[in-house]
Amino acid sequence: MRVLVHDTGSSQSLFGLLGMKQNDFFSASIPWNHNNPISHNGLIGISMVLGQSAEFFAPLDEEIPSIEHRWIKFDESWNEVIFVDRERRTVTRSELVRFIANKDGGAHVDPLLQEIYADLSRGNSLGWT
């Protein structure tokens, strides 16, 4: 994702070079409801079958009545909140891509992870079990 869409002062993304960031982007993430008091994971849903165990799923192309698949502008997609932890700290799609690429082995490994990313990736700050 970083190579495809992330632009910096010294490098351009592949989509930027091809002029594709003006196109709409498909978002299958579950929109964040600001009134929801629990943590939010917009990239993964939980499917529960009565009398059976729950299963995680990515709402990519499945028809799920409560999830609105939509085409949105690149900036809206790139800055869309996809995680909200128990402390109400938010993580956008762009932040997640940069955390992984710049700190956690994508481009290099940084021993000093940002607190929100360390809590999210290593401390289960979403609180899902």
N, C-alpha and C positions, 0 to 999 in steps of 0.2 A: 504494500500500500504506500509506503514511504516513497519508493522509486516512482510509482505511478502518479501520485498526486501532491506530494509535499514539496513546495517551493521554498527556497531560502534566498538570502542575499547573494549567495555565491553559486547556487545551482538551481536549475529548473527541472520540474517533474516531466515525465514522459507525456502525460495528458496535457500539461501546460504547453509544451513544445508543439504538440499536435493540434492545439486549439480546442481540445475536447472538454475543458473545464467550463465552457459556456453551455454545454448540454445539461439536461436534467439528469439526476442520478437517482437510481432506484433505492428506496429505503424500506427494508423489511423489519427495521427495529421497532420494538414496542415503544410507543410514545410515553414519555414520563408524565405522570399526573402529579403536579406540584402539591396537591392536597393529600396524596397518599403518604401516610406516616411511616411506612416501612421502606426498607431498601428497595432499589430498583435495578433490574438487570434487563436492559433493552435488547440484548442480543440473544438471550436464551429464555425460553419459556419452560414451564413445567406442565406436563400432561399427566393427569391422574385418572386412572381407571378404577371404578368402584370395586373394592375388594382385592385390588392388585397394587403393586408398587407404583410409585411415581417415576416418570421418565423425563429427562431433559430433552429439549428439541430446539433447533434453530428455525425460526419462523421465516424461512426463505421463500418457498413457493407453495407452502401448504395453505389451504383455504381455512382460515381461522376467523370466525365471526367477529371476535373482539379486537383483531389486529387489522389495521388499515394499511395495506401496502400502498406506497405513494411515490410519485416522482417529484423530486425537489431539487432546487438549485444546489450547485456544488458547495457553496459556502454554508448553506443551511445543513447539508449532510455532514460536512467536515466538522462543523461546530455543534452538532447535535449531541445532547447529553445522552450517554448510553449506560452509565452507571451512577447510582446515588447510594452511598453507603449508609450505615446506621447512624453516623454522625451528620448526615445530610450534606456530605462533601460530594461534589459532582465531578465526573470525568467525561470529557467529550471524546468523540471518535478521534479527532486529531491529537489530543493529549495521549490517548492510549497508544496510538501508532508511534508517537515520538518517545513515550516512556520505554516501549519495547525496543525500538530501533536504536535509540541513543544511550540507553542505560543498561539494558538487560540482555546484551548479546547479539542484537541485530547488527549494528555498526561497530559497537565495542561494548565492553562491560564496565560499568561505573560502580564502585563499591558503595557510593553514597546515593542510594535511590531516594527520590522524593517521597516524603512521608505517605501521601495518599496512595501512590503506586505500590510502595512496600506493604502498606496495610491491605490493599486490595489483592495483590498477587501472593502474599505470603501470610497474611494475618486474617484472612476471611472477613474483611470489614463489611461485606454484604450480609454476613450472618446466615448464609444458606448452609444447611446440613442435610 
